[in-house]
């Protein structure tokens, strides 16, 4: 999908289903007269994410450069959490009720213990157990899942089942924001959410929604002409690389503007000082 990539791309990755994700900077010329001269990372500097799906549709959303630090901090917390989870499983400190995970279906990635912590989890596991037992001859590995379900059931009945969170960790989320649409005279009202699903192979999930409005006389119409939603999952390595390249760009942008910004600041300060009234003795 090289023809769909961008000249100013900071990060990009593709999947076998012909879907790709790109990150590009939303650049503009720094205006010292309009901004505080030493605040060289203004709020209008953003990092834009674009998902291109198999049909060639492009969905876009962006976040402020100033929000990158918080995203990076939460990413590090997710990495730490997953390291501890893997350590516990490796050392065998947990029952198979916690360490064995379903590998297909609606329960994929979850352990029996996690399912039991969900509403109606007991009935869900019972139905899953019955299906596994019925198809055990065809799928011998079903026995491992059945053993894990039995272990979780025993913990549940004895009142010793630990509370296990099945919720994804929210790394970043914004409400509806506006940006220019890809087509002329359109505006994109978008949402962006980044989550960590620690049990997934590609745990970092980027989800966005685009509501496209036609612009008439400089204002968007009341009704959207198109609405699209798409998600793209990244590995830990990919998400780390995306953040690192984003930080590297922001640092470079800062350094590029710092010298002329400081010169402008000194010139303006000298003007103010020269025009200031003499201090009283």
Secondary structure as UniProt FT lines:
FT   HELIX           2..4
FT   TURN            7..8
FT   STRAND          9..14
FT   TURN            16..17
FT   STRAND          20..26
FT   TURN            32..34
FT   TURN            37..38
FT   TURN            43..44
FT   STRAND          46..52
FT   TURN            54..55
FT   STRAND          58..64
FT   HELIX           65..67
FT   HELIX           68..90
FT   TURN            91..92
FT   HELIX           96..99
FT   TURN            106..109
FT   HELIX           112..116
FT   TURN            119..120
FT   HELIX           121..134
FT   TURN            135..138
FT   TURN            140..141
FT   HELIX           142..158
FT   STRAND          169..180
FT   TURN            184..185
FT   STRAND          186..196
FT   TURN            198..199
FT   STRAND          204..216
FT   TURN            217..218
FT   STRAND          219..220
FT   STRAND          226..234
FT   HELIX           236..275
//
